[in-house]
Amino acid sequence: MPERDAIVVGGGLAGLACAGALVEQGLSVLLLEASDRAGGRVRTDRFEGFRLDRGFQVFLAAYPTARALLDLASLGLQTFYPGALIRIGGRFHKVGDPRRDPASIVQTARAPIGSWRDKTGVAAMAARLVGSSVEEIFARPERSTREALDRLAISETLRERFLWPFLGGVFLDPELRTSSRMFEFVFKMFAAGPAAVPAAGMEAISRQLAARLPEGVVRAEAPVDGLRAGTTPGVRLKSGESLDAEVVVLATDGPQAAALCDGVANPGSRPATCVYFAAPEPPVEDPILVLDGERSGPINNLCVMSRVARGYAPPGEELVSVTVLGPPRADEELLGIVRTQLEGWFGRQVRDWRHLRTYTIPHALPDQGQQMGGVGHRGPRVADGIYACGDYRLHGSIEGAIRSGLETATAVLEKGGASGNG
């Protein structure tokens, strides 16, 4: 008989949620994590007194499954301004959500991102989506987000100057090939609640999920390089050790799961690069997302994280996060062109900014374009005794990862579930 009921390979949000649900039902579980601690892509490093999330990330407080599972109060969520600061014509223009910030109505009306009719049309669309269930949204016909935007009764100006850079940053997809289902889901979540980060950094979410697991369940620095399906599933560690269980759950990212199991198709990857700077003064006072509406350089969006959550930077300093989309570039080359664009925006003060770290994330999100299968449920069972969970199995978000983990745990408990389509 196997020594345990389940082995979960991967300690990201999906793996932690799955392992927690199985433990709660009395199963013996071992979670194998390749790195030094659980968290996956939702990790926060401490560096020179700063908190550096591994890539710019936000938590949308309206996520239904995450809200039900997490203790949001203990996370101390710090919220972003409900809107954006958009660079157009050499100036910054503030656009707000009048429902949450009535004082923003005049500024928003004057912002050169489209007509007032455009802006009220987007507000009406958001209201319609808030009234739609998540299930309804993910059951709708799929097309690309670009095609969905083209069908809206809004001007090209609004699409090009606001929706493209905003959604391109959310999906890490400057061409907006991402499924229209994901566009509607994300817009619903942003409209229904604030975007936020935990006061102690995004890893606080991972730590909270890991804290639900008894001591000894998580085994760090235990990379897996092979698995065995069949009547006695198991895994082989890179160290050469073999472990058996009743079932194995692959909770790695999509490319790694595909490398380990023929029953999983590689979902493709959306890369991103995040560059962090320490600044003596904030270039932007508000806790707001800054977008390049001119699409003039490598920067897609910027945020002063210490204006959102004070604990992200030590006293007397500010933390600036810059996100660049597309394939990775050589560090020195990237820093040079990023600094040039920043100096064009904020002037000579940028020369006093100190580069802290650059995070290049090859698989920051799964590719959610239609040619990669779009978004939607992919069955958790991928081979005899082998299950898979992760954001690529449902949709690329914190909500998608957690919900996929819980749904896979349910399938394991039922000793079945529909066969996956990879």
N, C-alpha and C positions, 0 to 999 in steps of 0.2 A: 504493500500500500504506500502511496506517496506520503511524504512527511507533512504536507500541508495541503489545504484546499485550493489555494490560488497563489500564483506568482504574478505580480504586476511589474512590468518592465517599463520604467520611466516614472519620474517623480514630478512631472508638471501638474498643472491644475487638473487635467483629466484623470491622471493616474492617482493623484491624492484623493479626488472625489470618489473614484471607483473603489479604492482600497478602504476608505472610510465607511462607505455604504456596506461593503462586504463584512468588515469587522463588526459593525453594528448589528449584523444579523448572525453573529456568532461564528463566522468562518475564520480559520487560521490563514493569515495572509503574510506574504513576504514581498515588500516593495524594493526593487533593485534600481538604484539611481547611479548613473555613470559618473557624475561629478561629485564635488565635495559636500553638497547638500541639495535637498529637494527644492523645487521651484520652477525648473524648466526655463522657459523664456520670461517668466514673471519673477525676476530677481532684482535685488538692489544691492549695489556695492557701496561700502563706506570708503571714501578717499579724501584725505586732507580735510576732514570735517564735513564733506559734502555727501549727500545721498544721491547716487547715480543709478537710476533705473536702467536696465539693459535695453536701451531704446526707449523713445518717447512712447508712453502708454497712458491710457486713462481708463477709469472704471465708470461705466454708465450706471447710475444708481437705479434706473428703471429695469435692469435685467431681472426678469421674474424668478428664474431658478437660482441665480446667485443671491438675490435678496432673501429667498427662503432658506438657503443653506448657511449663509454667512451671518455673523453678528456685526452688522454695519456700524453700530454705535461704538464698539470697541476698536474699530478701524480708525475712528476719528477722521472721517472723510473731509477733505478740504476741496471746495468746489471752484470750478472755473467760472469766469463771467459768461453768461449765456449769450454768446455772440462771438464776433471776431473783429480783429483789426486788419484791414486789407490794404495792401500797398498797390496804389493805382496812380499813374501820372505823377510819380515822384513824391507822393504824399500818402499818409496813412489815413484811412477812413474807418470809423467805428460803426459796426452794424450790430444791433442788439435784438433780442427777442422781446417785443413790447409786452407780451403777457407776463414776463418775469421782471422786466425793467421798463416800466412805462415812460421813464425819463429819456429813454433812448429813441423815442418815436421820431423826434425832429432830426437827430443825427442820421438815423437809419434812412429816413425819407430823402435826405440830401446826398447820401452816399452814391457815387456814380457807378453803381453796379446793376442798374436797370431801373425801369419805371416803377412808380408806386403800384401800378397794377401788377407788375412782376412780383413785387415783394408781398403784396396781399395774396397773390396766387400761391406762392410758396407757403405762406402761413396757413392758407386753407388746405393745402395738401397735407401739411403736418397734422392739422386737426383731424382730417379724414383718417390718416394712418394711426393716430392715437386711438381712434374709435374702432380700428380693426384689430382682431386678435393676431397673435404671432402665428398661429396655425393657419389662419386665412392667408396671411402674407406669403408663407412658404408653400402654399398650395397653388398660388397664382402662376400663370404661364411665365416662362423665363425669356428674357432677352438681355442684352448688355445694358449696363447702366447708361452708357452713352446713348443708346437707342431710346431708353426710357426718358432721358432728359429731352431728347429731340421731339418726343411726342407731347411734352408738356407745353401748355400755352404760355411760355415765358420767352423772353428775348435771348438772343445769342449773347448779349452783353452779360446778363445775369449768369448764364451757364459758364461762360469763359472766365469771368472775373471772380466769382464766388464759389459756385457749385463744383466746378472742375478742381480747383486747388484744394477745397475742403474735402471732397469725397476722394480725390486722388490720394490725399494724405491718410485718410481713414483706411482705405483699401490697399495702400502702397502700390497704386495702379494708376499712373499718370494718363494712360490711354482709356481708362474707365471701361475695360472689357468685363469687369466683375458683374455677376448676376444681378439683374434688377430686383430679385427677391432680397438680396443683401442690402441693396440701396434702400428699399422700403423699410426693412427691419431696422437698420441703423438710424434712419430718419425718425422712425417712430420712437426709438429709445432716446435719442437726443431731445425730441419734443416732449417726452413724458417725464423726464427727470434730468437732474444736473449731471454734468461730467465732473469727475472728481479724482483725487488720488488720496490714499491713506496718508495720515500725517507722518508716518515713519517710512514711507516709500511703498512701492507696489508689492514688494516681497511680503509685506504684512499679510496680504491675501493668502499667499502660499503658506506662510507660517501658521496662519489660523487653521487652514485645512490639515496641515501636518500635525498640529497639536491634538487633533481628534484621534490620532493613531497611538496605540499603546507603545511603550518602549520596546524596541527590538523589531518592530515591523519594518522600519526603513533601514536599509543597508546601503550606505553611500559608498562611492568609489568602487562600484561593482559593475563595470560595463559588460554588456552581453554581446556576444558575437555569433550566436547561433541558437536555434530553437528546434524543438522536436514536436511534431503533431502526432495524433493517433490516440491509442487507448491510454498511454501513459505520457502525457505531455511534459515537456521540460525545457530547460534552457542550458546553454553552455556559456560560462563566463570567459572572458579573455584570459583569465588566470589559468584556465583549463578545468576548473571545477564544474561539475554537472549537478543540477538541481531538478527535482521532479515535483509535480503538483497535479491535482485533479484537472485544473485548467490554467492556462497562461493568458494573461491580458497584455497585449502590446499597447502601451500608452506613450510611445515615443512620438516625435513628429512624423509627418507622412513619409518623407524620403527615407528615414531610418527604418520605419515599419516596413516599407516596400523592400528594402534591402534584406530584412530579416525573414520576410514571409512572402511567398509567391502569390498568396491570396489577397494581397494588398497592392493596389495600383498606386504608383507615385503620383501625388496630386499636383506636383509642380510647386514652385516656390516664388514668393514675392520678397525680394531682399530690401533692406533699408540700412541706412547709415545714420547714426546719431552722434553728433559732435557736441561735447560739453565744454563750456567756458566759465571761468570765474571772472566776475566783473566787480569793480569797486562801487559802481552805481548801476541801477537797473535802467536798461534802455527803454523799457516800457513799465509804467507804474502799476497797471492793472493785471489781475490774474487772468490773462486773456490769450487766446491763440492768435498768432500773427501769421497771415497768409500772403503769399506772393501772387497777387491778382494780376500782375504784369507777366508772370511766368518768364522772368528775365534771366534767371540764373539757376544754380544747382539747388538752392534752398526752396523747399516746398513750404515748410512752416517752422515757426520759432515760438518758444515760450520761455518766459522767465519763471522757472519752477519755484524759486524762492518767494515769488509774489503769490503763488498758489498755496504753497505750504512752507511756512517760515523755516521749519526744521530741515529743509533740503540744503541749506547753506549755513555755514558758521556765522556768528555775529560779525557784522561789518562787511560782508561779502554777499554777492548775488550769484545765482546759478542760472546760466543761459543754456537752453537746449535747442539745438538746430537739427532738423531732419532733412536728409537728402534721399531722394528716391533713385531707384535704378541700380545697375550693377556697381559693385564696389570699385573704388579708385585707389590709387596709391595715396598713402596718408598725407605726404607733404604736398602733393598736387592738389588734393581735396582741400586741405587747410588753406592753401593760397587762394583758391577761387572763392571759398566760403568767406574768408576775411575780406576779400575785395568787395563782394556783394554786401556784406554787413556794414562796411565802411561807407558804401554808397547810401545805405539806409540811415545809419546812425552817426556818421561823421567820425572825427578823430578819436572819440572815446574808445572805439573798438581797438585801437592800438594798445590800450592798457589792459585788454582782456587777456587772461592767461588760459591757454589750452590745458584742459584737465585730462580728458580721455576721449577716444573715438571708439564707438562700438559699431562693428560691421556685423550685421545679422543676415546670413545668407538665406535662412528660412524664417523670416519674421512672421509671415502669414502664408497659408496655402493659396495657390492660385484658384480663384473662384469664378473664372470665366467659363462660359458654356462649353468651350472646347475641352475643358478639363472636367466636365460633368456638372458644372454649376454648383449649387448648394442644395442641401436636402438630406434626408436620412439615408445613411448607408448602414446596412445591417451589421450588428456587432460581431457575429460569428463569421470568421474568415477561413477556418480550416478545422479539422477534427481536434477539439479541445483547445482551439486558439481563438481568442476574441481580440477586437481592436477598438480603441477609443481615442478621441482627440478632436481638436477643432476641425480638422479636415474631414471628419466623418459626418459632421453636421453643418457648421458654418464657422468661419474664422473670427472668433471673438472669445472673450472670457466666458460669456454665457454659453457659447457653443461648446467650449472645452469642458466646463463643469457639467452641463447637461448630458453631453456624450458619455462622460464618466459614470454618471448615475444610471443612464439607460443601459450601459454595458453591464453594470453591476446587477441590474434587474434581470438581464438575460442570463447571466451566470447563475444567479439564484434559481432561475427557472430551468437551468440545465438545457437551454435551447436558445430560441430566438431565430429570427429569419436569417437565412444565409446571406452573407454580405456580397455586394457587387464590386467590391474592391474600391 
